[in-house]
Amino acid sequence: MKRRDFITLLGSAAAWPLAARAQQATGMRRVVCIYAWLENDPEVLARVIAFREGLEALGWIENRNIRIEHRYSGADLGRARAYATELVHSAPDLIVGNGTPVIAALKEATSTIPIVFTNLTDPVGQGIVASLSRPGGNITGFSFVDFPLIGKWLEMIKEIAPKVTHIALMFNPNTAPFYRAFLQELEAANKSLAVELSASPVHDEAEVEAAITALAREPGGALIATPDVFLNSHRQAIMTLTERRRLPAIFAYRQFVTEGALISYGPDFADIARRSAGYVDRILKGERPADLPVQAPTKFELVINLKTAKTLGLDVPPLLQQRADEVIE
């Protein structure tokens, strides 16, 4: 965050308590949302729309009985922390947080304001909640990955590219601190596939390029990209490099595939956003986050880009195409 932006943020703090009291007087409820995505990203726009639709279905009409504010931090950890501090000081009725860096910042910023998270990986392992069934504290929500999903990424890479012999898991350890759990799940799933697995931590675009170049030095390489806000921010570079090096790669976000990547398999994010409105409704009506169990994804999407497969010299098995929710030709 730029220095002048932060000074402006602090300078407006004096108005927050007055605004909070004004909302209470009028009966308008105030919910603020922080996304670990950029505002112009089409993926986050779909989530914002789905969340609003979910609230409207429950009787919460924007600017009539609820006010919704949005912040977008991207993969900037400093901006996520600054927004968390700003919004906690403004005393909203509830905060919706999307993404690991955002939830970590919110947990540090408040232990009293109710928080509903969406698309958070391994909330127990990261210490966000005490347990999935009884979260405790002021935070609950909707997790991103059912861990068996991780093993399916490995299986699908082998299915779409049978000659793969070594696979790297790419992640930024700062924005994807859950990577160890992913590696453990991949190792467990690999017992029947017997490919060589490796970790590929990256912190900037130069390291992304170096990692993909190293992976492609020997034939039979492939890439699994974690659902990491950093990788999402650099997805164009990742997709360009993997195609140039003729590396099969699988992603969690369908957006990668619609923009030219080979294959994705992951939760339906709009569905998660829509379902999260139900927890917002229940908490605004008096229920405690501590008593609302963390929920797992229920809808998943498999998307395949046949044009990219052809560029990589791959023949996508008909059975895999039949299982896909969308095949891009």
HUSULFEN-V134275 format. One record per run of one state. SS is the DSSP state (hx for helix, st for strand, lp for the rest). FROM is the first residue (numbers start at 1). TO is the last residue. Records with the same first field share a line. If there is no record, write none. Layout:
BEGIN
SS->FROM-TO  FROM-TO
END
This chain:
BEGIN
lp->1-2  12-12  27-28  36-41  58-61  63-65  73-76  90-93  99-99  110-113  121-138  144-147  161-165  172-178  193-195  202-204  216-220  226-228  234-234  245-247  252-253  259-262  268-268  285-288  292-294  296-299  312-317  324-325  329-329
hx->3-11  13-26  42-57  77-89  100-109  148-160  179-192  205-215  229-233  235-244  254-258  269-284  289-291  306-311  318-323
st->29-35  62-62  66-72  94-98  114-120  139-143  166-171  196-201  221-225  248-251  263-267  295-295  300-305  326-328
END
